[in-house]
Amino acid sequence: MIETVVVSDEGPGDLGLQYAGEITYGPVAILLEQLGVPLAPRANWFFCPKDQLLEHSRMQLPGKKRRPGQAYFHGNALGLGRIASRHSENTIAILFRDADRTRQTPRDEWQKKWNSIQSGFEEADFTAWIGLLPAPKSEAWRLCTQRDTLPELRSLGGALRE
């Protein structure tokens, strides 16, 4: 049974927000709960900002052990894996990062970003993780599932428009 969930996301409109010990869950956390990830009080949630992740990771330059293109989110996954491994055995890590694309973005860039997440958790020797790498243009489904909570999402600082 999952006791601890260690998360890092892009902002409060994704997984949620922890402030003064209180947690407000975002739409992605609600979706994860529907898929079986327990929310508080059934599990302890810890939100890790990006700067905290980078404090727990060391970046390697491309070379023999690391191919070019692995750096995208490798450090984030490495740091989150190391932080999560300090908690109990029944801990999962959730890393949410946007896979921003433009017309000039190479088609294989999403796969490279995904591979960088995998390699980061592998280097941290942490196997209980969930990687979320959505393409922002296709995130409209998220808002459709949360129509009733749009005012709450706005209060989290999201830039939602009706």
N, C-alpha and C positions, 0 to 999 in steps of 0.2 A: 504494500500500500504506500502511496506517495505521501510523505510527511512534509517535504519542503520543496518549494518551487522558486528557483532563482531565475530572474528574467532581466532582459535588457531589450529595449525597444527604441523606436524613433521619437516617440513623444506620447503624451497622455491620451491621445485619441486612438492609440493602438491597443496595448495591453492594459493600460490604466495608469494610475498615479498613486503614490504613497506619500502622504504628508502628515507629519505629527502623529504617526502610528495608525492613521486611518487610511484605508485603501478604497479607492473608487476604481472599479474595473471598467475597462474599455470594451468595445465590441469584439475584439479578437479574443480576449479572456473569456467572454461569455460563450463564444463559439468553441473554444478549447474545453470549457466546462461541459458543453453538450457532447463533446467527444471523449470525456472521461477524466479530464484534468481537474482535480479538486481545487475549489477556491477556499478562502478562509471562511470559517474557522477550521475546516477539515484539514487544511494544510497551511503552513507558514509561507507567505510570499515575501520575497526580498527583491526589490528593484535596484539594479546596478546601473548607474550612469556610465556613458562611454569612457569618461576619463578614469573611472575606477577600473574598468576592464583593461585599459592600456597600462595602468600601473602594475597589473598582474601578468602582463605578457611581455615578451621580448620579440622584437621584429628581426627576422633574418632576411638578408638580401638574397635575391635569386642566386643559385649556385648549384652545387652537386646535390644537396639535400632538398632544395626547393626550386621548382620550375617557375619561370616567369608567369605572372597572372594569378598566382596563389595568394597574393597579398591583400586582395580586396577586403575581406572580413576575417581573415585568418587571426589577426591580433585580437579582435573582439571575441571570437569563439574560443581562442586559447585562454584569454583572461577569464571569460565566463566559466569555462570548464574548470579552471583552477580554483576559482571562488566557490563554485558549486561542490567541488570535491572536498572542501573543508567542512561541509555540513554532514548530516547523517547519511547512512547508506541509501536511504529511501528518498533521494533528492533527484529532481530533474532540472535541467537547464533549458530555458526557452530563449532563443535569440531571434529577434524580429528586425530585419533590415529591408528597406525598399530596394528593389532592383530597377532603379531609375534608368529609363531608356530614352534615346532620341533617335531620330532617323539615321544619324551617323553611327550609332552604336553597332558594333559587330554582332551578328546573330548568335555567336557562341558566348557572348559575355555573361548571360544569365548562368550558364553552366559553369563558367569560370568562377563566378561569385559563389555558387553553390559548393563547388569543389574547395574553395577557400574556407568555407564554414566547416566542411567535413574535415579538412586537414588540420584546422585549429583545434577541434575537439579531439581528434586523434592524437595530436601532439600533447594535449593536456591529459591524455589517457582517461577521458571521460566519455562513457558510452550512452548515458541516459539523457539524451538531449532531443529537442525539437527545434528544427530550423524553419523559420518562416521567411520566405523571400518573394513577396508578391510584386507584381508589376503595377505601379500606381494607376495606370490607365484602366486596369481591370478591377480596381477596388470598390467599384460602385455597389457590388453585391453586399458589402459590409454595411453600407448605409441603409440598404433596403431591409436588412434583418433587424435594424435598430431604429426604425421609424419612431417608435414610442419614446425613445431616449434621446432624441435630437437635442432638446433643451439641456439635458445633463451633459452631453458631449460638448456642447458649446461652452458650458461653464468650465470644462477642462482646458479650454484654450484652443480647441480645434477651430479651423477656419471653414466651418460648414456653412453652406448657403442653401436655402430652400429653393 
